[in-house]
Amino acid sequence: MKARAVPRDLVVTGAARVGLRTKAMTPHLHHGEVAVINHEDLDRVAAEGLVEARPVAIINAARSISGKYPNVGPLLVAAAGIPLVDGAGEEVMVRIRNGVAVRIEQGDVYVGTELIASGTRQTLQTLEAEYEAAKVTVGEELERFAENTLEFMRRERQLLFETPALPDLKVDLRGRQAIVVVRGADYRSDLGALGGYIREMRPVVIAVDGGADALLERGHHCDLIVGDFDSVSDDALRSGAHLVVHAYPDGRAPGAERLEQLGLPYSTIAFAGTSEDVALLLAYEKGAELIVAVGAHVSMVDFLDKGRLGMASTFLVRLKIGPILVDAKGVSRLYERRIRKRDLALLFSAVTIAFLVAGFTVRDFISQAFGLLWDSLR
């Protein structure tokens, strides 16, 4: 029996780029390569990174939408026109090597003539159906999320009243504004809208992991970088910022080993919450008068995207820092670069002086010219 021909538009080929961690692999992914990932419930930020890298296709060993909650990441991939093969199985992470030529026919993955794996060739329509189905079943995940949140709050409620041990910093935050940049939803657009605010107000700039690279891309200097340093470039780490490793209460500090290998000095702060929480708490405890959060995680979906079982630490930190925390979207809408009366007066004075100087110069020149002409006529 003759094999059925696969439509040409369903065949994709390219060199493989394999990554156990999507966000760590994305900076090395090039246009035209096939991204091979193992990322259940592909989150929005990781999907945006993949779309920006423009791979020719994506093979996901896991399910991009598991049904636990409605995650928008896979929809962004499909909307960008990037073919997505879902649920290909964990074997693809072992059997496919970096640089190997991969061919995708519908949902089948080949290396040469060998069939490596088979998955589901997703479309925008199939993903939308799975997204809508996840909305129906999200109640169970929400219940687990709430239980974990309450349990953490019972265990860590002293966070509201006690100050953790804080390292000394190279920058003084007392009485200054601070901006905390997290690589979360809309962080690029929010950061772009705050360019004028950063240039004029000169806040202390605090980055959480990959947020440092986003700042450097826009020409902004980082004063502090906080995190476990799993998704930040060496260039950002070497930018001269004070590095603060987020350690866990049991003593583990995943980012310390990397910094030691790079020969970079660092400080450590132990905290049970997220690195984002550490950055906000550090700014607050060190005396910042206002904290502007860029790309911060604030909703349940944000935290489920991040793989968190609860958001208790974030809730407690925000409850503690209270009214000095402002979201970037609010700042970008309210902040306007206005010409102050003093600046306007200085500008008017400068222009007036310039005209007077020019007037005297021209008058002297004309007077001398007429004098020379009269002497010549005489």
Stockholm file with secondary structure:
# STOCKHOLM 1.0

chainA/1-378         MKARAVPRDLVVTGAARVGLRTKAMTPHLHHGEVAVINHEDLDRVAAEGLVEARPVAIINAARSISGKYPNVGPLLVAAAGIPLVDGAGEEVMVRIRNGVAVRIEQGDVYVGTELIASGTRQTLQTLEAEYEAAKVTVGEELERFAENTLEFMRRERQLLFETPALPDLKVDLRGRQAIVVVRGADYRSDLGALGGYIREMRPVVIAVDGGADALLERGHHCDLIVGDFDSVSDDALRSGAHLVVHAYPDGRAPGAERLEQLGLPYSTIAFAGTSEDVALLLAYEKGAELIVAVGAHVSMVDFLDKGRLGMASTFLVRLKIGPILVDAKGVSRLYERRIRKRDLALLFSAVTIAFLVAGFTVRDFISQAFGLLWDSLR
#=GR chainA/1-378 SS CCCCCCCGGGEEEEEEEEESSHHHHGGGCCTTCEEEECCSSCCHHHHHHHHHHCCSEEEESSCSCCSSSCCCHHHHHHHTTCCEEECCCTTHHHHCCTTCEEEEETTEEEETTEEEEECEEECHHHHHHHHHHHHHHHHHHHHHHHHHHHHHHHHSGGGGTCCCCCCCCSSCCTTCEEEEEESCTTHHHHHHHTHHHHHHHCCEEEEETTHHHHHHHTTCCCSEEEECCSSSCHHHHTSSCEEEEEECTTSCCHHHHHHHHHTCCCEEEECSSCHHHHHHHHHHHTTCSEEEEESCCCSHHHHHHTTCSCCHHHHHHHHHHGGGEEEHHHHHHHCCCCCCHHHHHHHHHHHHHHHHHHHHHHHHHHHHHHHHHHHHHC
#=GC SS_cons         CCCCCCCGGGEEEEEEEEESSHHHHGGGCCTTCEEEECCSSCCHHHHHHHHHHCCSEEEESSCSCCSSSCCCHHHHHHHTTCCEEECCCTTHHHHCCTTCEEEEETTEEEETTEEEEECEEECHHHHHHHHHHHHHHHHHHHHHHHHHHHHHHHHSGGGGTCCCCCCCCSSCCTTCEEEEEESCTTHHHHHHHTHHHHHHHCCEEEEETTHHHHHHHTTCCCSEEEECCSSSCHHHHTSSCEEEEEECTTSCCHHHHHHHHHTCCCEEEECSSCHHHHHHHHHHHTTCSEEEEESCCCSHHHHHHTTCSCCHHHHHHHHHHGGGEEEHHHHHHHCCCCCCHHHHHHHHHHHHHHHHHHHHHHHHHHHHHHHHHHHHHC
//
